Amino acid sequence: MRGDTKNDASGAKDPLHGITLRYMLEKLLVRGGWEGLASTIRAKCFSENPSVESSLKFLRRTPWARVKVERLYIRAFLGGTGKWYKTPTTLPPRPDENDAPGSPDQIGRED
């Protein structure tokens, strides 16, 4: 049902809402080319005589590959947003040498 409010509400939380598979693929190609895509996602449509049309056809018929392209797009362009995407996008800051605690026996001690 297109007018169902349940679907409309879930679309607002989906980071890919309104983004077509073609758009995702083309943006990923600009960023890393066919070689980058083939090395990240192991699929022949990216490595052997690749084209946008054949890749789209494959991705529309192969759910696991489409999910990998969607996750790669989210990681590359949306900063890993979305509740279902659990990979951290940034590392915590490295401690400064001056902030490092003393010897291991001093850790947790209060003076």
Phi and psi in degrees as a GROMACS rama.xvg file:
@    title "Ramachandran Plot"
@    xaxis  label "Phi"
@    yaxis  label "Psi"
@TYPE xy
-69.814  -37.3922  ARG-2
-87.4134  7.39685  GLY-3
-66.767  130.004  ASP-4
-68.424  -27.2119  THR-5
-61.4475  -44.9099  LYS-6
-67.902  -37.9767  ASN-7
-64.045  -39.2078  ASP-8
-68.9422  -39.453  ALA-9
-70.5332  -28.6952  SER-10
-64.9903  -32.3298  GLY-11
-67.6021  -28.1788  ALA-12
-88.9955  -14.57  LYS-13
-79.4231  118.125  ASP-14
-66.7455  -16.5191  PRO-15
-99.8832  6.6044  LEU-16
-58.2789  123.537  HIS-17
87.0554  -2.62881  GLY-18
-102.065  123.781  ILE-19
-81.8203  157.901  THR-20
-62.3921  -38.9805  LEU-21
-60.0866  -45.099  ARG-22
-61.63  -44.7217  TYR-23
-59.1851  -48.063  MET-24
-61.8724  -44.6581  LEU-25
-65.0584  -40.1243  GLU-26
-64.8322  -41.1373  LYS-27
-65.4971  -35.6135  LEU-28
-67.2403  -38.7686  LEU-29
-63.0182  -39.0989  VAL-30
-74.5924  -44.1262  ARG-31
-128.064  -5.09708  GLY-32
70.4759  178.705  GLY-33
-65.1586  -35.8745  TRP-34
-62.9879  -44.582  GLU-35
-64.759  -40.8394  GLY-36
-65.9893  -42.2504  LEU-37
-66.8811  -33.6956  ALA-38
-77.1643  -24.9357  SER-39
-86.5524  -41.7271  THR-40
-121.155  114.14  ILE-41
-77.6935  95.5726  ARG-42
-149.082  134.76  ALA-43
-60.8468  -27.4606  LYS-44
-64.9289  -17.162  CYS-45
-98.0659  -17.3309  PHE-46
-113.392  -29.1947  SER-47
-111.602  107.365  GLU-48
49.9698  57.972  ASN-49
-73.6279  146.933  PRO-50
-148.435  156.965  SER-51
-62.0145  -45.7554  VAL-52
-62.8326  -46.1737  GLU-53
-67.8248  -34.9222  SER-54
-67.3758  -41.5855  SER-55
-62.5352  -41.7164  LEU-56
-61.1401  -44.8658  LYS-57
-63.4856  -46.2598  PHE-58
-64.891  -34.4092  LEU-59
-71.3971  -24.0963  ARG-60
-99.9803  -6.7421  ARG-61
-126.988  96.1773  THR-62
-58.2933  -40.4507  PRO-63
-63.4876  -38.0149  TRP-64
-71.9145  -38.1117  ALA-65
-63.0824  -42.1466  ARG-66
-61.2649  -40.4819  VAL-67
-64.511  -40.4067  LYS-68
-65.1641  -43.261  VAL-69
-62.4347  -43.295  GLU-70
-66.5172  -39.0283  ARG-71
-63.9278  -41.4117  LEU-72
-62.2904  -44.3208  TYR-73
-61.66  -45.0007  ILE-74
-64.8505  -40.0314  ARG-75
-77.8546  -37.2321  ALA-76
-118.807  -19.7314  PHE-77
-112.596  7.77609  LEU-78
67.8639  24.2951  GLY-79
73.9573  23.0709  GLY-80
-70.4995  158.566  THR-81
113.571  132.175  GLY-82
-64.5796  -32.0692  LYS-83
-77.3785  -14.1267  TRP-84
-95.2949  110.191  TYR-85
-101.465  -3.92383  LYS-86
-74.1459  127.668  THR-87
-66.727  142.844  PRO-88
-95.1525  -18.9466  THR-89
-133.758  153.152  THR-90
-92.2535  152.009  LEU-91
-65.445  154.938  PRO-92
-63.4551  145.521  PRO-93
-73.6909  140.177  ARG-94
-68.6675  142.371  PRO-95
-74.6728  150.353  ASP-96
-59.3941  -33.7258  GLU-97
-71.4441  -23.5702  ASN-98
-88.2932  -7.79482  ASP-99
-65.4481  138.898  ALA-100
-67.8754  165.378  PRO-101
-70.1891  -147.728  GLY-102
-67.1898  159.98  SER-103
-56.9877  -29.1359  PRO-104
-74.7099  -14.1353  ASP-105
-90.9616  -13.5002  GLN-106
-67.9879  128.605  ILE-107
88.3008  -5.83119  GLY-108
-85.1924  141.075  ARG-109
-110.905  133.182  GLU-110
